[in-house]
Amino acid sequence: MFEWFKRILNLKSKAVCSPLHPYSPTTQEDPRVMESIKRTRASIKQQEISMNMRALKSHAAECNDTWTCTKDPCFILEPDKIVSEARATQEEISRYNKQRKKNKQRLNNMKKAPVRKS
């Protein structure tokens, strides 16, 4: 009887895959893949500053890729041509100053908080 009981305890059961007993085998990730991902991220981070500096530079409308553009003057600034010069009359200046003064007073009045009665 003792031998029979010993055999029952030594029986090994197989894992059953069912909705009641979900069984998913664990896998180990390949360390080479992880190292490759780390190296790629490090190289992108290393180049990020220089790429952003190139992107901040003014580029011409024809420039297709601002991140990899290596042209030194990609965009040449040309001054605007002045066609006509109009000057304000003294009447317009005085009207502008009067309106500016009114707006400043209105703004000061808006800043004053009303006194609350408690």
Number of C-alpha atoms within 10 A of each C-alpha: 5 6 7 8 9 10 9 9 8 8 8 7 6 6 10 10 10 8 7 7 9 9 11 8 4 6 6 5 8 8 9 9 10 11 11 11 11 11 12 12 11 12 10 11 11 11 10 13 11 13 15 13 11 18 15 11 15 15 19 13 8 8 12 10 10 18 15 12 15 10 10 11 11 16 14 10 9 6 6 6 6 6 5 6 5 5 7 7 8 9 8 11 11 11 11 11 11 11 12 12 12 11 12 11 11 11 11 10 10 10 8 8 7 7 6 5 4 3
